[in-house]
Amino acid sequence: MLGISEFTYPLTQTDRDAFRTNSGKKVTDHQWAVYDHILQVPEGKVTTYKRVCLAIGAGSPRSVGSALRNNPFAPYVPCHRVVASNFFIGGFYGEWGTISKTGIVRAKSPTSGGGLQGERKLEILRNEGVFFDSQGYLRDRIGSLWKQ
């Protein structure tokens, strides 16, 4: 991942056409639309994968998740501020959170080995003033949801 000081978020079409991720991949128009939209989500608020695709007028919740999983601009583009439509914590770094018997949100990914990316997302959001219950669901569904 690139740190904030290591890049300038491309705003012009020329800069976007020239931009390549660390792995050399070009960012698609859909991904740019998702990133531009997510940049607007203020600290202390969240939105959903579905609301993002509806707002940009393209794609599906899965395509939004895919764009965020491949976000080369994190944390500048705050992908952690997107949750599932049922207000579950959702994914982070390509891993979908699940609640363990101890109440810790753990990753559910065949390649993750049971990492703690969900817990990491919860911690970041908690530091921004967004809280989830012990089952991983957004507590204040009205106050914490960004009204786009």
C-alpha angles and dihedrals in degrees: 000000000000119000119231092252092051098066147021113232104246112243103168124072090237092055091045092050090052096045119104128180121241087269091053097253125142117237111240125232089249091053091049090051091051093047093047090051095046090052087068095058105105125225110271093033135087136197132194133251088243094050090052094054090046092049094050092042096231144079132015135274088266093053089050089050090049091051091050093046087058095042107146091186102061127167091018088059097048102221089164088074093072120090136175120280090251087056094251114147090255125189136340129183090356095306124112114222123239130179116246125209088265092057094252117136106236131184120263106205132126090227099039100075089220098304125178102245091127090055089049091053090049090052093050092049092044088055088054092051099260114127135196130197124245090273093056098257126133110262101205103040093173103040097039097045113096112235101218 
